Amino acid sequence: MAVLVTGGAGFVGLNVVQSLLEREHDVVLFDAGKLPPGAGRAFEAHRSKLSIEAGSVLVGESVDAVFRRHAIQRVIHAAAITSGPGREAKDPSSIVEVNLRGTINILDTARKHNVQRIVYIGSGAAYGESLYRLPRLYEETAAVPTSLYSITKHAAERMCMRLRDLWNIDVVCVRLGTVIGPWERDTGVRDNFGTHSQLASLAVTGKTAILTDREIQRDWVYARDVADALIALTEASTLRHTLYNVTCGVKWEDPIVAWCKALKAHYPAFQYRTAAHTHEANIWYTDRDRGLMDIGRLMQDTRFRSRYLMDEAYADYLEWMQRTPECFDGLMS
């Protein structure tokens, strides 16, 4: 089965590509950006199964050419601009173009080439304000998106569902929790870097992390678990729903302090402390607790079970960091 991964050189995309290759799938990585340092080493054992295609989801001819060159049967659509407030104020058009028109281009081309299934990678951000108002979120929970990123991710889901009906195509959408793990870096289209990556960058360079006085609750999920869930949805013979939450499914206890302790054990020069005043902190957080996304639907309809709870995730992440330290160059400069 040949699987096309759009945005395949990005954070989530690279984890998906790697997991697909380890399962011996033929993979087509499609991205306008470059592979990061270390990716070549990671893919070397499976190089014969990987094709890399450079191009933008906004250029219909490029997208169509990729489908014509490869016998694409499934698509995992990860290409997106993960925007922050600065980009949203300065360049809203590009966010809308990539996150919405780019998605239409992928769906339309997949339809013309009789692709069996498209998995659209959305975000828990699509829940918007509901994330901060409710302790647990289900796929039926009302969405109240407010940022351009959350608005476009929610709108893209609705487009997928409408075109699924109009074009009779098999599309399934997912909402990701707060992803941590390998390959998060500055790609030019990812504005906010996760707390764990910020801390990892400081640890690798022997700097000091200054934490806020309270940990913010998030629905943390390890990137390899995300890849497993997306592949499970891609491979499932039948699915009863068109929208699935994808996250760990359980609360991680004091994850930021635990991550700092784990980093300190491997990078002795790394220091961390709590800020005396909130403005002193040099680690970015959102300032509000988020509810947990329920994954009962995902577990019922696929074989997905989380392999990486907090301790397992941290052990694997540290092992990857020691093999790929160059991925953090410039992240916190």
FENZIHU-V206806 format. One record per residue. N is the residue number from 1. PHI is phi in degrees with one decimal (none if undefined). Layout:
N:PHI, N:PHI
This chain:
1:none, 2:-87.2, 3:-118.2, 4:-93.0, 5:-115.3, 6:-78.5, 7:63.4, 8:-69.4, 9:-94.2, 10:-87.5, 11:-59.0, 12:-68.7, 13:-56.5, 14:-65.0, 15:-64.2, 16:-66.8, 17:-57.6, 18:-61.4, 19:-67.3, 20:-63.1, 21:-63.8, 22:-65.0, 23:-91.9, 24:69.9, 25:-80.6, 26:-78.7, 27:-124.8, 28:-113.0, 29:-93.0, 30:-119.0, 31:-164.0, 32:-81.4, 33:-94.1, 34:-94.3, 35:-68.8, 36:-77.9, 37:-57.1, 38:96.1, 39:-66.5, 40:-58.9, 41:-63.6, 42:-65.0, 43:-96.8, 44:-56.1, 45:-67.7, 46:-121.7, 47:-57.6, 48:-69.5, 49:-95.4, 50:-113.2, 51:-117.7, 52:-112.2, 53:-122.6, 54:-92.0, 55:166.8, 56:-109.0, 57:-68.0, 58:-83.3, 59:-102.2, 60:-56.4, 61:-65.3, 62:-67.0, 63:-62.4, 64:-63.0, 65:-62.6, 66:-64.4, 67:-63.7, 68:-73.0, 69:-77.6, 70:-128.2, 71:-82.6, 72:-72.4, 73:-110.7, 74:-135.6, 75:-130.1, 76:-114.9, 77:-97.0, 78:-107.8, 79:-64.8, 80:-167.3, 81:-101.8, 82:-92.7, 83:-92.2, 84:-107.7, 85:-57.9, 86:-60.9, 87:-65.9, 88:-62.8, 89:-74.7, 90:-86.7, 91:-142.6, 92:-63.7, 93:-61.4, 94:-64.2, 95:-63.0, 96:-64.6, 97:-60.3, 98:-68.7, 99:-73.9, 100:-110.0, 101:-65.3, 102:-60.9, 103:-66.7, 104:-60.8, 105:-58.3, 106:-66.8, 107:-62.9, 108:-65.4, 109:-68.3, 110:-61.2, 111:-62.0, 112:-64.3, 113:-102.8, 114:56.6, 115:-65.5, 116:-73.4, 117:-155.2, 118:-118.2, 119:-106.3, 120:-92.6, 121:-91.0, 122:-98.4, 123:-143.5, 124:-58.3, 125:-58.3, 126:-60.9, 127:-68.0, 128:60.0, 129:-63.0, 130:-61.3, 131:-58.4, 132:-99.6, 133:-102.1, 134:-121.8, 135:-74.4, 136:-142.1, 137:-120.2, 138:-112.3, 139:-59.0, 140:-84.5, 141:-59.2, 142:-62.5, 143:-95.4, 144:-131.2, 145:-69.8, 146:-127.1, 147:-77.3, 148:-62.3, 149:-60.5, 150:-65.5, 151:-64.2, 152:-70.0, 153:-68.3, 154:-67.3, 155:-62.3, 156:-63.0, 157:-58.2, 158:-65.2, 159:-61.8, 160:-57.8, 161:-68.2, 162:-66.9, 163:-72.1, 164:-56.1, 165:-72.1, 166:-70.3, 167:-102.3, 168:55.9, 169:-114.9, 170:-94.3, 171:-124.2, 172:-129.1, 173:-110.6, 174:-127.4, 175:-117.9, 176:-82.5, 177:-75.3, 178:-84.6, 179:-83.1, 180:-127.1, 181:130.0, 182:-58.2, 183:80.7, 184:-73.4, 185:-166.2, 186:-81.9, 187:-101.3, 188:93.0, 189:-125.4, 190:-126.4, 191:-88.0, 192:-113.9, 193:-97.1, 194:-61.0, 195:-56.0, 196:-64.7, 197:-68.3, 198:-59.9, 199:-65.7, 200:-61.2, 201:-62.9, 202:-66.1, 203:-65.8, 204:-61.1, 205:-96.2, 206:68.9, 207:-101.2, 208:-106.9, 209:-97.6, 210:-113.7, 211:-92.7, 212:-69.2, 213:-79.0, 214:-143.5, 215:-77.1, 216:-92.8, 217:-77.4, 218:-133.2, 219:-93.0, 220:-63.6, 221:-150.6, 222:-81.1, 223:-60.1, 224:-70.9, 225:-65.9, 226:-58.5, 227:-59.9, 228:-59.0, 229:-65.9, 230:-64.2, 231:-68.9, 232:-60.3, 233:-70.4, 234:-68.0, 235:-89.5, 236:-57.6, 237:-67.0, 238:-139.8, 239:-131.0, 240:-86.5, 241:-133.2, 242:-112.3, 243:-141.1, 244:-136.2, 245:-73.3, 246:-129.5, 247:-157.9, 248:-73.4, 249:96.1, 250:-135.7, 251:-80.6, 252:-92.3, 253:-86.8, 254:45.8, 255:-67.5, 256:-73.6, 257:-63.4, 258:-61.8, 259:-67.5, 260:-60.7, 261:-63.7, 262:-64.7, 263:-64.1, 264:-60.3, 265:-65.1, 266:-102.6, 267:-128.8, 268:-57.9, 269:-72.4, 270:-70.0, 271:-126.2, 272:-148.6, 273:-155.7, 274:-92.0, 275:-67.4, 276:-71.8, 277:-133.3, 278:-53.8, 279:-68.7, 280:-77.8, 281:-57.4, 282:-112.6, 283:-111.9, 284:-80.5, 285:-128.4, 286:-74.0, 287:-100.8, 288:-134.1, 289:-67.5, 290:-110.0, 291:-71.4, 292:-92.3, 293:-87.4, 294:-78.3, 295:-117.7, 296:-58.1, 297:-62.7, 298:-61.5, 299:-68.9, 300:-71.1, 301:-97.0, 302:-136.7, 303:-89.5, 304:-64.6, 305:-140.3, 306:-60.8, 307:-95.3, 308:-125.9, 309:-75.6, 310:-55.6, 311:-63.9, 312:-65.9, 313:-63.0, 314:-66.3, 315:-63.6, 316:-68.3, 317:-61.4, 318:-62.6, 319:-62.0, 320:-66.5, 321:-57.4, 322:-70.3, 323:-85.8, 324:-134.4, 325:-65.6, 326:-65.1, 327:-66.8, 328:-97.0, 329:-57.9, 330:81.3, 331:-63.7, 332:-115.4, 333:-77.0
